[in-house]
Amino acid sequence: MDEQSFLEEGYSDPDLEARRLTSAHFWAALKEPQKAREHYEAAIANEGAGVLEVEHHLAHGELAR
């Protein structure tokens, strides 16, 4: 899936979409390091940095494999 579709296609429920968009920006940052800061800022724009806790644990688990 291309990055634009990955970031733009979401849920109609605003709560689910906020969570999905945070996750999408976090993972897009990992795939495109030169734009990482932009994606990390977008990931926390709505909810604050605490929303990245789930992604932190998922990424840590992936790195431990």
C-alpha positions, -999 to +999 in steps of 0.1 A: +000+000+000+013+034-008+020+059+020-007+084+010-034+057+011-020+043+043-023+077+060-056+088+045-078+057+044-094+052+078-125+047+100-156+069+101-156+066+139-134+096+152-120+077+181-109+047+161-096+070+133-075+091+158-059+059+171-053+044+136-038+077+123-014+078+152-002+043+144+000+050+107+022+081+112+045+062+136+051+033+112+054+057+082+082+074+101+100+041+104+098+035+067+108+070+057+135+082+082+141+115+064+105+125+072+104+109+106+102+141+126+072+153+105+054+119+110+061+118+148+048+153+152+016+144+132+013+112+152+009+131+185-008+162+172-043+152+184-037+132+216-003+141+229+028+119+232+011+093+255-006+078+225+027+064+213+030+040+242+014+012+223+037+017+193+067+018+216+058-016+230+051-030+195+083-017+181+103-030+211+089-064+205+097-063+168+133-053+176+137-081+202+130-108+176 
